[in-house]
Amino acid sequence: MTKAELDIIEGYPGRHWRKLGDGRVQCDICPRECKLRDGQRGLCFVRACRDGEIVLTTYGRSSGFCIDPIEKKPLSHFLPGTPVLSFGTAGCNLTCKFCQNWDISKSREMDRLMDEAPPEVIAEAALRTGCRSVAYTYNDPVIFFEYALDVAAACRTRGVKNVAVSAGYIGADARSEFYDAMDAVNVDLKAFTESFYKTLCSAELAAVLDTLKYIRHETNVWLEITTLLIPGENDSEAEIEALTQWVVNELGADVPLHFTAFHPDYKMMDKPNTPPQTVIRAWQIARKNGIRYPFTGNISHKETGSTYCHSCGLRLIGRDWHQLSEWELTPEGCCTRCGTACAGAFEPKPGNWGRKRQPVRLKDFAKTMTVAP
């Protein structure tokens, strides 16, 4: 590696790494434990070794900002109806052949990072645009760990909540620091077989299951789970039976579980779209096995997209795509008919953001702001 090549790798000091005895350093941010020499990048592409230390090369730079409905993350029981300021960076620590954000997560061009914003600007922008939370999404926030945590700290000082959308592929030592900074998380449980994770994601299912158990039992973070159903890969009734039974037994019946429909993308263009009936059948299996709050996504089906009281069956929150309709929760988050508590993080009234998405240019936005650190 020449001096000129090394100079290209600039970055913010990384956390969770250690020196090895052979001149390399090991990144411990995720279970891959990439071992790097000066000038080398990890599989995620954005964490690299420079001068014998790990640095984050995308700190302060984003692929773009957008105000989304919180239901799009998807989170159904965390501040329903409210807007969330969403952003991601480049790179990813998984190699999913079916990635539906591949133009961001698989990017190897730093010029794809179009918007620059320090943490305080992001937090202030969320506050001024009426967003109740900031979401670290589009690619996995685990790999922009330091940037996400600094933004999260700035948000907390302003009363803005923090939401992670992640595959849950994070190292054991980094988990506590990361989830201490989050208020809610949706974890992509890609499938329920090791073969799927190994073949299609170059990862390990066991590490993700460990993360799910950690979040549920050792933190106060609100947890929801999403599984994208891919025809012929992870959509068998036997696998959905096993997955839903594991969630009930290991995490509890109150964890919302989203089943979403696949569409051909990236390196998996040979698969058909998931039929709506497959997604609805997964919802039925989840209900049968005791999941109180299963949901369907990427299809328009109000019955399976809504929230019901697990005691009396009343539709508590009507939901079609990301649009809310009925609201039958008391200010305390209980069923208005029978008084049974609904698990989640609710405000006395739902938000009214609706389905709209609104791109935001923070570079332009910051010109009109005076932000105190």
Backbone hydrogen bonds in HBPLUS format (Angstrom, degrees):
<---DONOR---> <-ACCEPTOR-->    atom                        ^
c    i                          cat <-CA-CA->   ^        H-A-AA   ^      H-
h    n   atom  resd res      DA  || num        DHA   H-A  angle D-A-AA Bond
n    s   type  num  typ     dist DA aas  dist angle  dist       angle   num
A0006-LEU N   A0002-THR O   2.97 MM   4  6.30 157.6  2.02 152.2 158.5     1
A0007-ASP N   A0003-LYS O   2.98 MM   4  6.18 149.1  2.07 147.1 155.2     2
A0008-ILE N   A0005-GLU O   3.16 MM   3  5.41 143.1  2.30 101.8 112.0     3
A0009-ILE N   A0006-LEU O   3.05 MM   3  5.54 137.7  2.23 109.7 119.9     4
A0012-TYR N   A0056-LEU O   2.83 MM  44  5.01 154.6  1.90 144.3 141.1     5
A0056-LEU N   A0012-TYR O   2.77 MM  44  5.01 158.9  1.82 145.5 151.5     6
A0014-GLY N   A0054-ILE O   2.84 MM  40  5.16 155.5  1.90 146.5 139.7     7
A0028-ASP N   A0016-HIS O   2.80 MM  12  5.25 155.0  1.86 142.7 147.3     8
A0018-ARG N   A0026-GLN O   2.96 MM   8  5.34 148.0  2.07 140.6 150.9     9
A0026-GLN N   A0018-ARG O   2.73 MM   8  5.34 166.4  1.75 162.7 166.4    10
A0020-LEU N   A0024-ARG O   2.84 MM   4  5.39 167.0  1.85 156.6 152.6    11
A0025-VAL N   A0036-LEU O   2.87 MM  11  5.38 154.3  1.93 147.4 154.6    12
A0036-LEU N   A0025-VAL O   2.80 MM  11  5.38 161.2  1.83 161.5 161.2    13
A0027-CYS N   A0034-CYS O   2.92 MM   7  5.41 161.8  1.95 156.5 159.3    14
A0171-GLY N   A0029-ILE O   2.88 MM 142  5.14 172.5  1.88 116.5 116.2    15
A0033-GLU N   A0030-CYS O   3.22 MM   3  6.20 155.2  2.29 132.7 134.6    16
A0040-GLN N   A0037-ARG O   2.95 MM   3  5.62 162.6  1.98 148.6 149.5    17
A0039-GLY N   A0049-CYS O   2.82 MM  10  5.59 164.9  1.84 151.0 150.3    18
A0049-CYS N   A0040-GLN O   2.95 MM   9  5.72 157.3  2.01 165.1 172.6    19
A0042-GLY N   A0047-ARG O   2.82 MM   5  5.69 168.8  1.83 175.7 173.3    20
A0045-PHE N   A0042-GLY O   2.86 MM   3  5.23 153.8  1.93 113.8 122.4    21
A0057-THR N   A0046-VAL O   2.86 MM  11  5.31 178.2  1.86 167.1 167.7    22
A0048-ALA N   A0055-VAL O   3.00 MM   7  5.46 162.8  2.03 154.2 159.6    23
A0055-VAL N   A0048-ALA O   2.80 MM   7  5.46 155.9  1.86 154.1 161.6    24
A0050-ARG N   A0053-GLU O   2.81 MM   3  5.39 161.6  1.84 158.9 162.1    25
A0053-GLU N   A0050-ARG O   3.05 MM   3  5.39 146.7  2.16 109.8 119.3    26
A0061-ARG N   A0058-THR O   3.09 MM   3  5.49 162.0  2.12 139.0 136.7    27
A0117-ALA N   A0060-GLY O   2.98 MM  57  5.38 155.1  2.05 139.5 147.7    28
A0062-SER N   A0115-ASP O   2.74 MM  53  5.20 169.6  1.75 166.5 169.6    29
A0115-ASP N   A0062-SER O   3.17 MM  53  5.20 168.5  2.19 143.4 145.2    30
A0063-SER N   A0088-GLY O   2.98 MM  25  5.84 159.0  2.03 132.2 138.2    31
A0360-VAL N   A0065-PHE O   2.99 MM 295  5.33 168.0  2.00 132.8 131.1    32
A0066-CYS N   A0086-SER O   3.04 MM  20  5.30 150.4  2.13 144.5 152.3    33
A0086-SER N   A0066-CYS O   2.78 MM  20  5.30 175.2  1.79 156.4 157.6    34
A0067-ILE N   A0358-GLN O   2.81 MM 291  4.97 170.3  1.82 134.6 137.1    35
A0358-GLN N   A0067-ILE O   2.95 MM 291  4.97 157.2  2.00 139.0 146.3    36
A0068-ASP N   A0084-VAL O   2.93 MM  16  5.35 165.4  1.95 154.8 152.6    37
A0084-VAL N   A0068-ASP O   2.82 MM  16  5.35 155.0  1.88 154.2 161.0    38
A0072-LYS N   A0069-PRO O   2.92 MM   3  5.57 163.1  1.95 120.7 126.1    39
A0070-ILE N   A0082-THR O   3.04 MM  12  5.90 152.8  2.11 173.9 175.2    40
A0073-LYS N   A0070-ILE O   3.20 MM   3  5.81 167.7  2.22 118.3 121.9    41
A0075-LEU N   A0070-ILE O   3.28 MM   5  5.95 137.4  2.47 130.8 140.9    42
A0345-ALA N   A0077-HIS O   2.80 MM 268  6.06 164.2  1.82 161.8 164.6    43
A0079-LEU N   A0345-ALA O   2.78 MM 266  5.98 176.0  1.79 178.2 176.8    44
A0082-THR N   A0079-LEU O   3.28 MM   3  5.99 148.9  2.38 145.7 145.9    45
A0351-GLY N   A0080-PRO O   2.94 MM 271  6.21 176.1  1.94 145.6 145.8    46
A0353-TRP N   A0081-GLY O   2.97 MM 272  5.59 166.4  1.99 161.1 158.9    47
A0132-ARG N   A0083-PRO O   3.23 MM  49  6.39 142.4  2.38 160.2 161.2    48
A0085-LEU N   A0133-SER O   3.04 MM  48  6.46 154.2  2.11 156.0 150.9    49
A0135-ALA N   A0085-LEU O   2.81 MM  50  6.02 158.9  1.85 139.7 146.0    50
A0087-PHE N   A0135-ALA O   3.10 MM  48  6.48 151.3  2.18 159.8 166.3    51
A0137-THR N   A0087-PHE O   2.91 MM  50  5.75 167.8  1.93 150.8 152.9    52
A0095-THR N   A0201-CYS O   3.10 MM 106  4.68 166.9  2.11 122.6 124.2    53
A0099-CYS N   A0096-CYS O   3.35 MM   3  5.37 160.5  2.39 111.9 110.5    54
A0097-LYS N   A0200-LEU O   3.09 MM 103  5.68 141.3  2.24 148.4 159.8    55
A0267-LYS N   A0097-LYS O   2.98 MM 170  4.95 136.5  2.17 145.4 156.4    56
A0104-ILE N   A0101-ASN O   2.93 MM   3  5.68 154.4  2.00 122.7 130.1    57
A0105-SER N   A0101-ASN O   2.92 MM   4  6.05 162.7  1.95 158.1 157.7    58
A0106-LYS N   A0102-TRP O   2.90 MM   4  5.06 152.3  1.98 126.8 134.2    59
A0107-SER N   A0104-ILE O   3.21 MM   3  5.23 161.5  2.24 105.0 110.2    60
A0112-ARG N   A0109-GLU O   2.92 MM   3  5.67 165.0  1.95 121.6 125.6    61
A0113-LEU N   A0110-MET O   3.06 MM   3  5.67 164.2  2.08 114.6 119.6    62
A0121-VAL N   A0118-PRO O   3.06 MM   3  5.54 128.6  2.33 112.6 125.2    63
A0122-ILE N   A0118-PRO O   3.30 MM   4  6.67 158.7  2.34 156.2 162.3    64
A0123-ALA N   A0119-PRO O   3.04 MM   4  6.31 168.6  2.06 158.2 160.7    65
A0124-GLU N   A0120-GLU O   2.98 MM   4  6.06 159.6  2.02 142.5 148.5    66
A0125-ALA N   A0121-VAL O   2.82 MM   4  5.91 153.1  1.89 145.6 153.5    67
A0126-ALA N   A0122-ILE O   2.97 MM   4  6.21 156.7  2.02 150.5 156.1    68
A0127-LEU N   A0123-ALA O   3.11 MM   4  6.37 159.9  2.15 145.0 150.2    69
A0128-ARG N   A0124-GLU O   2.90 MM   4  6.11 163.6  1.92 152.3 156.5    70
A0129-THR N   A0125-ALA O   2.98 MM   4  6.02 141.2  2.14 145.6 154.4    71
A0131-CYS N   A0126-ALA O   2.89 MM   5  4.96 142.9  2.03 159.8 157.7    72
A0130-GLY N   A0127-LEU O   3.29 MM   3  5.38 160.9  2.33 103.6 108.4    73
A0161-LYS N   A0132-ARG O   3.01 MM  29  6.21 166.2  2.03 145.8 141.8    74
A0134-VAL N   A0161-LYS O   2.88 MM  27  6.32 146.9  1.99 149.2 155.2    75
A0163-VAL N   A0134-VAL O   2.85 MM  29  5.99 155.8  1.91 164.2 162.0    76
A0136-TYR N   A0163-VAL O   2.83 MM  27  6.25 158.0  1.88 164.7 170.4    77
A0165-VAL N   A0136-TYR O   3.05 MM  29  6.12 162.0  2.08 162.8 157.4    78
A0139-ASN N   A0137-THR O   2.82 MM   2  5.32 144.0  1.95 100.0  90.4    79
A0143-ILE N   A0140-ASP O   3.28 MM   3  6.21 147.8  2.39 123.5 127.0    80
A0144-PHE N   A0141-PRO O   3.11 MM   3  5.13 132.8  2.34  97.4 110.3    81
A0148-ALA N   A0144-PHE O   2.88 MM   4  6.08 169.9  1.89 164.4 167.9    82
A0149-LEU N   A0145-PHE O   2.94 MM   4  6.12 160.3  1.98 152.0 157.3    83
A0150-ASP N   A0146-GLU O   3.08 MM   4  6.24 152.4  2.16 142.2 149.4    84
A0151-VAL N   A0147-TYR O   2.98 MM   4  6.21 159.5  2.02 153.1 158.7    85
A0152-ALA N   A0148-ALA O   2.86 MM   4  6.03 159.4  1.90 147.9 154.3    86
A0153-ALA N   A0149-LEU O   2.99 MM   4  6.17 152.4  2.07 141.8 148.1    87
A0154-ALA N   A0150-ASP O   3.14 MM   4  6.37 157.2  2.19 143.0 148.7    88
A0155-CYS N   A0151-VAL O   2.87 MM   4  6.16 151.2  1.95 151.6 160.6    89
A0156-ARG N   A0152-ALA O   2.98 MM   4  6.22 159.6  2.02 149.5 154.2    90
A0157-THR N   A0153-ALA O   3.34 MM   4  6.62 148.9  2.44 143.9 150.4    91
A0158-ARG N   A0155-CYS O   2.87 MM   3  5.27 147.4  1.98 110.6 121.1    92
A0160-VAL N   A0155-CYS O   3.02 MM   5  4.87 163.4  2.05 139.6 134.8    93
A0159-GLY N   A0156-ARG O   3.24 MM   3  5.03 166.8  2.26 101.0 104.9    94
A0183-ASP N   A0162-ASN O   2.84 MM  21  5.23 164.2  1.86 139.1 143.9    95
A0184-ALA N   A0162-ASN O   3.16 MM  22  6.58 144.1  2.30 155.7 161.1    96
A0164-ALA N   A0184-ALA O   2.99 MM  20  6.47 157.4  2.04 147.5 151.8    97
A0186-ASN N   A0164-ALA O   2.93 MM  22  6.43 154.1  2.00 158.9 167.5    98
A0166-SER N   A0186-ASN O   3.03 MM  20  6.39 156.3  2.09 156.5 164.1    99
A0188-ASP N   A0166-SER O   2.79 MM  22  6.15 155.5  1.85 146.6 155.1   100
A0174-ALA N   A0171-GLY O   3.15 MM   3  5.32 127.3  2.44 100.1 113.6   101
A0175-ARG N   A0171-GLY O   3.07 MM   4  6.18 133.7  2.30 150.2 162.6   102
A0178-PHE N   A0174-ALA O   3.10 MM   4  6.23 163.8  2.13 158.7 163.7   103
A0179-TYR N   A0175-ARG O   2.94 MM   4  6.07 174.8  1.94 169.2 168.1   104
A0180-ASP N   A0176-SER O   2.98 MM   4  5.87 139.5  2.15 140.5 150.4   105
A0181-ALA N   A0178-PHE O   3.08 MM   3  5.58 146.4  2.20 107.9 117.3   106
A0182-MET N   A0179-TYR O   3.23 MM   3  4.99 154.9  2.29  96.8 104.2   107
A0222-TRP N   A0183-ASP O   3.02 MM  39  6.25 171.7  2.02 137.9 135.2   108
A0185-VAL N   A0222-TRP O   2.82 MM  37  6.24 150.3  1.90 169.8 176.2   109
A0224-GLU N   A0185-VAL O   2.99 MM  39  6.38 151.2  2.07 158.0 163.9   110
A0187-VAL N   A0224-GLU O   2.98 MM  37  6.52 152.4  2.06 155.9 155.7   111
A0226-THR N   A0187-VAL O   2.99 MM  39  6.23 158.8  2.04 147.0 148.2   112
A0189-LEU N   A0226-THR O   2.87 MM  37  5.90 145.7  1.99 147.0 158.1   113
A0197-TYR N   A0193-THR O   3.42 MM   4  6.78 168.9  2.44 148.7 150.0   114
A0198-LYS N   A0194-GLU O   2.89 MM   4  6.08 162.9  1.92 155.8 160.9   115
A0199-THR N   A0195-SER O   2.91 MM   4  5.89 168.4  1.92 149.1 152.8   116
A0200-LEU N   A0196-PHE O   2.87 MM   4  5.64 165.3  1.89 153.1 158.1   117
A0201-CYS N   A0197-TYR O   3.04 MM   4  4.92 138.2  2.22 120.3 129.2   118
A0202-SER N   A0197-TYR O   2.89 MM   5  6.04 104.8  2.46 148.1 164.9   119
A0203-ALA N   A0197-TYR O   3.04 MM   6  5.16 163.7  2.07 119.1 123.7   120
A0208-VAL N   A0205-LEU O   2.94 MM   3  5.31 122.6  2.28 108.4 123.0   121
A0209-LEU N   A0205-LEU O   3.02 MM   4  6.37 159.8  2.07 158.6 165.1   122
A0210-ASP N   A0206-ALA O   2.99 MM   4  6.22 153.0  2.06 146.6 153.9   123
A0211-THR N   A0207-ALA O   3.12 MM   4  6.40 150.6  2.21 138.9 146.3   124
A0212-LEU N   A0208-VAL O   2.95 MM   4  6.31 160.1  1.99 154.1 159.0   125
A0213-LYS N   A0209-LEU O   3.02 MM   4  6.28 163.5  2.05 151.7 155.3   126
A0214-TYR N   A0210-ASP O   2.93 MM   4  6.11 152.2  2.01 145.0 153.4   127
A0215-ILE N   A0211-THR O   2.89 MM   4  6.16 168.2  1.90 160.2 161.7   128
A0216-ARG N   A0212-LEU O   3.05 MM   4  6.17 169.9  2.06 151.3 154.4   129
A0217-HIS N   A0213-LYS O   2.98 MM   4  5.89 162.3  2.01 147.1 151.8   130
A0218-GLU N   A0214-TYR O   2.84 MM   4  5.27 148.1  1.94 146.2 150.8   131
A0225-ILE N   A0256-PRO O   3.03 MM  31  6.36 158.8  2.08 151.3 157.9   132
A0258-HIS N   A0225-ILE O   2.73 MM  33  6.02 170.1  1.74 155.6 159.1   133
A0227-THR N   A0258-HIS O   2.83 MM  31  6.22 157.1  1.88 162.2 168.6   134
A0260-THR N   A0227-THR O   3.05 MM  33  6.28 161.5  2.09 141.3 146.0   135
A0229-LEU N   A0260-THR O   2.93 MM  31  6.07 166.3  1.94 167.4 166.6   136
A0233-GLU N   A0230-ILE O   2.98 MM   3  5.47 166.3  2.00 141.1 141.6   137
A0234-ASN N   A0230-ILE O   3.36 MM   4  5.80 164.5  2.39 151.2 153.3   138
A0240-ILE N   A0236-SER O   3.06 MM   4  6.37 163.0  2.09 154.7 159.6   139
A0241-GLU N   A0237-GLU O   2.84 MM   4  5.96 152.7  1.92 145.6 153.4   140
A0242-ALA N   A0238-ALA O   3.05 MM   4  6.28 162.8  2.08 145.3 149.2   141
A0243-LEU N   A0239-GLU O   2.87 MM   4  6.08 163.0  1.90 151.7 156.5   142
A0244-THR N   A0240-ILE O   3.00 MM   4  6.02 172.9  2.00 149.5 151.8   143
A0245-GLN N   A0241-GLU O   3.02 MM   4  6.09 157.5  2.07 148.7 155.4   144
A0246-TRP N   A0242-ALA O   3.00 MM   4  6.14 152.0  2.08 143.9 151.4   145
A0247-VAL N   A0243-LEU O   3.03 MM   4  6.35 158.4  2.08 151.2 156.8   146
A0248-VAL N   A0244-THR O   3.12 MM   4  6.35 167.1  2.13 149.8 152.2   147
A0249-ASN N   A0245-GLN O   2.97 MM   4  6.09 166.6  1.98 149.4 153.6   148
A0250-GLU N   A0246-TRP O   2.76 MM   4  5.67 162.8  1.79 155.3 159.6   149
A0251-LEU N   A0247-VAL O   2.81 MM   4  5.11 149.7  1.90 133.9 143.1   150
A0252-GLY N   A0247-VAL O   2.87 MM   5  6.20 141.1  2.03 148.9 155.4   151
A0292-ARG N   A0253-ALA O   3.05 MM  39  5.61 168.1  2.07 143.4 146.9   152
A0257-LEU N   A0293-TYR O   3.10 MM  36  6.47 149.3  2.20 135.2 143.5   153
A0295-PHE N   A0257-LEU O   2.86 MM  38  6.16 145.9  1.98 152.9 151.6   154
A0259-PHE N   A0295-PHE O   2.83 MM  36  6.19 162.4  1.86 153.8 157.3   155
A0297-GLY N   A0259-PHE O   2.83 MM  38  6.03 135.9  2.02 147.2 147.0   156
A0261-ALA N   A0297-GLY O   3.16 MM  36  6.39 145.0  2.29 132.0 138.1   157
A0274-THR N   A0262-PHE O   3.11 MM  12  5.25 159.4  2.15 141.2 142.5   158
A0268-MET N   A0265-ASP O   2.89 MM   3  5.53 163.2  1.92 142.2 146.6   159
A0278-THR N   A0275-PRO O   2.96 MM   3  5.47 138.9  2.13 114.7 125.4   160
A0280-ILE N   A0276-PRO O   2.97 MM   4  6.26 162.7  2.00 156.0 161.3   161
A0281-ARG N   A0277-GLN O   2.85 MM   4  5.92 150.7  1.94 139.4 147.5   162
A0282-ALA N   A0278-THR O   3.09 MM   4  6.36 150.4  2.18 141.2 148.4   163
A0283-TRP N   A0279-VAL O   3.09 MM   4  6.44 153.1  2.16 145.3 152.5   164
A0284-GLN N   A0280-ILE O   2.98 MM   4  6.33 151.4  2.06 146.8 154.5   165
A0285-ILE N   A0281-ARG O   2.96 MM   4  6.27 155.1  2.03 150.5 156.7   166
A0286-ALA N   A0282-ALA O   2.94 MM   4  6.18 160.0  1.98 150.5 156.0   167
A0287-ARG N   A0283-TRP O   3.03 MM   4  6.28 159.9  2.07 149.0 153.9   168
A0288-LYS N   A0284-GLN O   2.97 MM   4  6.16 161.6  2.00 147.1 152.5   169
A0289-ASN N   A0285-ILE O   2.97 MM   4  6.18 148.3  2.07 147.9 156.0   170
A0291-ILE N   A0286-ALA O   2.93 MM   5  5.29 155.4  1.99 155.7 148.6   171
A0290-GLY N   A0287-ARG O   3.10 MM   3  5.27 163.8  2.13 108.1 112.4   172
A0296-THR N   A0304-THR O   3.04 MM   8  5.68 134.3  2.26 126.4 134.9   173
A0305-GLY N   A0301-HIS O   3.02 MM   4  6.05 120.9  2.38 145.5 161.2   174
A0305-GLY N   A0302-LYS O   3.20 MM   3  4.93 143.5  2.34  94.0 104.8   175
A0307-THR N   A0317-ILE O   2.95 MM  10  4.99 163.4  1.98 144.7 149.8   176
A0316-LEU N   A0307-THR O   2.74 MM   9  5.48 137.1  1.92 135.3 148.3   177
A0317-ILE N   A0307-THR O   3.28 MM  10  4.99 163.4  2.31 126.6 129.9   178
A0309-CYS N   A0314-LEU O   2.79 MM   5  5.23 157.4  1.84 148.0 155.5   179
A0313-GLY N   A0309-CYS O   2.96 MM   4  4.75 137.4  2.15 123.0 133.5   180
A0328-GLU N   A0316-LEU O   2.66 MM  12  4.48 167.1  1.68 142.4 145.1   181
A0318-GLY N   A0326-GLU O   3.02 MM   8  4.52 157.7  2.07 113.8 120.4   182
A0325-SER N   A0318-GLY O   2.87 MM   7  4.70 147.1  1.98 122.8 124.0   183
A0320-ASP N   A0323-GLN O   3.00 MM   3  5.36 160.1  2.04 149.2 154.5   184
A0323-GLN N   A0320-ASP O   3.00 MM   3  5.36 167.8  2.02 132.5 133.5   185
A0336-THR N   A0328-GLU O   3.16 MM   8  5.55 149.2  2.26 143.3 140.6   186
A0330-THR N   A0334-CYS O   2.76 MM   4  5.15 155.1  1.82 143.5 152.2   187
A0333-GLY N   A0330-THR O   2.82 MM   3  5.15 166.7  1.84 118.7 122.6   188
A0342-CYS N   A0333-GLY O   2.97 MM   9  5.91 166.4  1.99 163.6 162.3   189
A0335-CYS N   A0340-THR O   2.81 MM   5  5.26 161.3  1.84 141.4 146.0   190
A0339-GLY N   A0335-CYS O   2.93 MM   4  4.68 138.4  2.11 122.8 132.8   191
A0365-PHE N   A0361-ARG O   2.90 MM   4  6.08 159.6  1.94 148.7 155.5   192
A0366-ALA N   A0362-LEU O   2.75 MM   4  5.69 156.6  1.80 145.8 149.7   193
A0367-LYS N   A0364-ASP O   3.20 MM   3  5.55 143.0  2.35 103.9 113.6   194
A0368-THR N   A0365-PHE O   3.14 MM   3  5.87 153.8  2.21 117.3 123.5   195
A0369-MET N   A0366-ALA O   3.11 MM   3  5.07 164.5  2.14 106.4 110.7   196
